[in-house]
Amino acid sequence: MIDSAQLFDAIVRERRSVRIYDQENDFDGDIVQRSLERAVLAPNSSNMQLWEFYRIIDPIKRNQIAKYCMNQNAARTARELVVVVVRKDKWRERAKFMFNYHKKRIGNKTKTEYTKRDKRNLNYFGKLMPMYYFSDWFGIWAWIRKILVFSASFFRPVIWQVGNSDLRVVSHKSAALAAQTFMLSMHAEGYHTCPMEGFDSWKVRRCMQLPYAAEINMIIACGKGKPEGIYTERIRVDNKEIIFSI
C-alpha cells in the first residue's frame, strides 16, 4: 500500500525549477491538460475563480513569448509554456455563476423556507461580492469600503484589505495557489517546470491578444528537464528563522 504522505513528501522535495529542457525527448501535452484540470481544484478566495490558463503550443507563438521572457533558457527550451492570467475584471460573471449555483441547489424553496446557510450564500454572492469587487475610475467606492470597514471595526473584527490594490493581491494569491498545484502535478507525472516572473507583461499580453484588464501572474515553462537545467543545490534559510509557534 502506497503511503500518500511519503509520496507527497517525495514530490515536494524532488520538485525543482528546471531551466533547460530536452528538445529530443517525447512530450505528452495531455499531461499538461490533466495538470491544469487539477490546478483549477486549488483553493481560491471566495471560490470566485478569477483566473485563466493559456497553453502556448504553437512554436512561433512560443518563440515570440520566449523572447518577451528576456530569452531565459527556461522559456527558450520549454516544450510548452503555460501562462497564468488573473481576470479580476470577471468578478461579475463569476459571482453570478456562484449565485446561480446556490439558487439551483436550493431548488423550489420559498424564501421563508431558506436555511441560514441558504440566505448566507445568496447574500454573499448576490450582495457582498459585488460590493467587495466593484470599482470605479476614480476609486471613490474603494474609499467608501474603507470607511465602512473602519466604522465597523469599533464593534467587531473586520477585513481591512478592501482597496483596489488589495483585491489585486487577493486575485494573484489565488492564481499562485493554482500554479503551485499545477507544478506539483507536473512533477508527479514525471515532467519538470519553471515558474517565471521575468517577462515584459505588456508585450506578452499583446501577443496573446488579452484584454487590458487581464494581468499575467506568471509564465511556467514545461518539459523534460536536462540535468544541467538545475543550476545549484536547493538552498533555504534555516527553519528556525522562519517557522514559529506562538
C-alpha positions in Angstrom: 0.0 0.0 0.0 1.4 3.4 -1.0 1.9 5.8 1.9 0.3 9.0 0.4 2.2 11.3 2.9 5.6 9.8 1.9 4.7 10.1 -1.8 3.7 13.7 -1.4 6.8 14.4 0.6 8.9 13.0 -2.2 7.1 15.1 -4.8 7.6 18.3 -2.9 11.3 17.6 -2.1 12.1 16.4 -5.6 10.4 19.3 -7.5 12.9 21.8 -8.7 12.8 24.8 -11.1 14.5 23.4 -14.2 15.8 25.9 -16.7 17.0 23.8 -19.6 14.7 21.2 -21.3 15.4 18.3 -23.6 14.2 19.0 -27.1 14.5 15.4 -28.3 12.5 13.8 -25.5 8.9 12.8 -26.2 6.4 15.3 -24.8 2.8 14.4 -23.9 0.6 17.5 -23.9 -2.2 15.6 -22.3 -0.3 15.7 -19.1 -0.3 19.5 -19.2 -4.0 19.5 -19.8 -4.6 17.0 -17.0 -2.4 19.0 -14.6 -4.3 22.2 -15.4 -7.6 20.4 -14.7 -6.1 19.6 -11.3 -4.9 23.1 -10.8 -8.4 24.6 -11.0 -9.2 22.5 -7.9 -6.9 24.7 -5.9 -8.3 26.8 -3.1 -9.1 30.4 -4.1 -10.6 33.4 -2.4 -14.4 33.1 -2.0 -14.4 30.5 -4.9 -14.5 33.4 -7.3 -12.0 31.6 -9.6 -10.7 34.8 -11.2 -8.1 33.0 -13.3 -7.4 31.7 -16.8 -4.7 29.4 -18.0 -3.3 29.5 -21.5 -1.2 26.7 -23.1 1.2 28.2 -25.6 1.5 25.3 -28.0 2.2 27.0 -31.4 6.0 27.1 -31.9 6.0 30.5 -33.5 3.9 32.0 -30.6 6.1 30.1 -28.1 9.3 31.6 -29.5 7.8 35.0 -29.5 6.8 34.8 -25.9 10.2 33.3 -25.0 11.7 36.5 -26.4 9.5 38.6 -24.2 10.7 36.4 -21.3 14.1 38.0 -21.8 15.2 34.9 -23.7 15.6 32.9 -20.5 16.8 29.4 -21.1 13.7 28.0 -19.4 11.4 29.9 -21.9 13.6 29.2 -25.0 13.9 25.5 -24.4 10.5 24.7 -23.0 8.3 22.3 -24.9 5.3 24.2 -23.8 4.6 27.4 -21.9 1.6 27.9 -19.6 0.6 31.5 -18.9 -1.3 32.0 -15.7 -3.6 35.0 -16.0 -5.6 36.9 -13.4 -9.0 38.1 -14.5 -10.3 40.3 -11.7 -12.5 42.0 -14.3 -14.6 38.9 -14.5 -15.9 39.2 -11.0 -19.5 39.9 -12.1 -19.9 36.7 -14.1 -18.1 34.6 -11.5 -20.3 36.0 -8.7 -23.4 35.4 -10.9 -22.2 31.8 -11.6 -21.9 31.1 -7.9 -25.2 32.8 -7.1 -27.0 30.7 -9.7 -25.3 27.6 -8.4 -26.6 28.1 -4.9 -30.0 29.2 -6.3 -30.2 25.9 -8.2 -29.0 23.9 -5.2 -31.7 25.5 -3.0 -34.4 24.5 -5.5 -38.0 25.4 -5.3 -37.9 26.5 -1.6 -39.8 29.7 -0.8 -37.8 32.5 0.9 -39.4 31.6 4.2 -38.0 28.0 3.8 -34.4 29.2 3.3 -32.0 28.0 5.8 -29.4 30.3 7.4 -26.8 28.8 5.1 -29.0 29.4 2.0 -29.5 33.0 2.9 -25.8 33.5 3.7 -24.7 32.0 0.3 -27.2 34.1 -1.7 -26.3 37.3 0.1 -22.6 36.5 -0.2 -22.6 36.2 -4.0 -25.6 38.4 -4.7 -24.6 41.4 -2.5 -21.3 41.1 -0.6 -19.1 40.1 -3.6 -20.5 42.9 -5.8 -19.9 45.4 -3.1 -16.4 44.0 -2.4 -15.2 43.8 -6.1 -16.9 46.8 -7.7 -14.6 49.6 -8.6 -14.9 53.0 -10.4 -12.4 55.1 -12.4 -11.9 57.5 -9.5 -11.6 54.9 -6.7 -14.5 56.5 -4.8 -16.2 53.2 -4.0 -12.9 51.8 -2.6 -12.8 54.7 -0.2 -16.4 54.1 0.8 -15.5 50.5 1.5 -12.6 51.6 3.7 -14.8 54.0 5.6 -17.4 51.3 6.2 -14.7 48.9 7.4 -13.2 51.5 9.7 -16.6 52.2 11.2 -17.4 48.5 11.7 -14.0 47.9 13.3 -15.2 49.6 16.5 -17.8 46.8 17.0 -16.2 43.6 15.6 -13.2 42.2 13.8 -13.1 43.3 10.1 -11.1 42.6 6.9 -9.1 45.7 6.3 -7.8 44.8 2.9 -10.7 46.2 0.8 -8.9 48.6 -1.5 -8.5 48.1 -5.3 -4.8 47.2 -4.8 -5.7 44.7 -2.0 -8.1 42.9 -4.4 -5.4 42.6 -7.0 -3.2 40.9 -4.3 -6.1 38.6 -3.4 -6.6 37.6 -7.0 -2.9 37.0 -7.6 -2.6 34.9 -4.4 -5.4 32.6 -5.7 -3.8 32.2 -9.1 -0.4 31.4 -7.5 -2.0 28.6 -5.4 -3.3 27.1 -8.7 0.1 27.5 -10.3 1.8 25.6 -7.5 -0.8 22.8 -7.7 -0.1 22.6 -11.5 3.7 22.4 -11.0 3.3 19.7 -8.3 1.0 17.7 -10.6 3.5 18.0 -13.5 6.3 16.7 -11.3 4.1 13.8 -10.1 3.6 13.0 -13.8 7.4 12.9 -14.4 7.8 16.3 -16.0 9.6 19.5 -14.9 8.6 23.1 -14.7 10.0 26.6 -14.0 7.8 29.5 -12.9 9.0 32.8 -14.4 8.3 36.4 -13.3 10.9 38.0 -15.5 8.9 39.0 -18.6 7.5 42.0 -20.5 3.9 41.7 -19.4 2.7 44.4 -21.9 4.2 42.6 -24.9 3.1 39.2 -23.7 -0.4 40.4 -23.3 -0.5 42.0 -26.7 1.0 38.8 -28.3 -1.8 36.8 -26.7 -4.4 39.4 -27.5 -5.6 39.6 -23.9 -7.7 42.5 -22.8 -6.2 45.4 -20.9 -7.8 44.3 -17.6 -6.1 40.9 -17.7 -2.9 40.6 -15.6 -0.3 37.9 -16.1 0.5 36.2 -12.8 3.4 34.1 -14.0 4.6 32.1 -17.0 5.5 28.4 -16.5 8.0 26.5 -18.7 7.2 22.8 -19.1 9.1 19.8 -20.4 11.5 17.0 -19.6 14.4 18.8 -17.8 18.1 18.2 -18.5 20.5 17.6 -15.5 22.2 20.9 -16.3 18.9 22.6 -16.1 19.2 22.6 -12.3 21.8 25.4 -11.7 22.5 25.0 -8.0 21.6 22.9 -5.0 18.5 23.9 -3.2 19.3 26.5 -0.5 16.8 27.5 2.2 17.0 29.6 5.3 17.1 27.5 8.4 13.6 26.6 9.5 14.2 28.2 12.9 14.5 31.6 11.2 11.1 31.4 9.5 8.8 28.8 11.3 7.4 30.0 14.7 4.9 28.8 17.3 3.0 31.4 19.4 
